[in-house]
Amino acid sequence: MALQDGIHAPAGPGSPAAPRNRWLPRVVTVFFLGLSVLGCWPAWATFEPLVRYRRTTATMVSAEVVSKWVVTSNKRGTHQHIAYAPEVLYQFTVDGQTYFGSRYNPTEKYGQRSGAEWSVRRLQPGAQVPAWYDPSDPSRSVLRRNPDLRMLMWVILPFLIGRIVLFFMHLAQQPSAGTLRQRRAA
């Protein structure tokens, strides 16, 4: 309680007895922005081919469906199942030099067998297919530039959570209706 004109008055957020905490919102902002920046790395890995890679024509060497045991967890426990993806090998030429690529997507995606089989059907050995390569390092290439939109959550989610936390911190620092009535009455 602060002494105001000889009368004890409650210390409100704007009174000298209760200075506003100015460093905490800055720390929270830096923390959540830092998490968003860290999330940019996995997001960039999936979006980089869309932004930087150049198109070329590749010749398929081989393509087959491969399987992998995938472990997933949810509220009901941990489950194992088999997931499928195309495994590819293709060759292309950039500036007279031949390169071999083995990446189908920018990130490893395993899913339904039917989807992997559909992809492999179009990629028969000897087929000419579009491919994309990194102009600064042509050994980095992909056949499909499909980004994984789930990777954006690592950028957007920390930013949104940080904004929500700051909003509630701002609300907590606002004087209550009772405090405002007491100030007006004094």
GIHU-V639450 format. One line per field, one symbol per residue. ss: DSSP state (A for helix, B for strand, O for the rest). phi: phi as a letter, one per 30 degrees, with the letter a starting at -180 (. if undefined). A space follows every 50 residues. Layout:
BEGIN
ss: ???
phi: ???
END
This chain:
BEGIN
ss: OBBBOOBBBOOOOOOOOOOOOOAAAAAAAAAAAAAAAAAAAAAAAAAAAA AOOBBBBBBBBBBBBBBBBBBBBBOOBBBBBBBBBBBBBBBBBBOOBBBB BOOOOOOOOOBOAAAAAAAAAOOOOOOBBBBBBBOOBBBBBBOOOOOOAA AAAAAAAAAAAAAAAAAAAAAAAOOOAAAAAAAAAO
phi: .ccbhicdbddcdcdddbdddcddddddddddddddddddddddedceed ccdcdbcccdcaaacccadccbbbddkcbcacbbadcbbbbabbhicdbc bbcdcdbdbcadddddddddedcdejdcbdbbbdddaedcbbdbcddcdd ddddcdeddddddddddddddddddddddddddddd
END
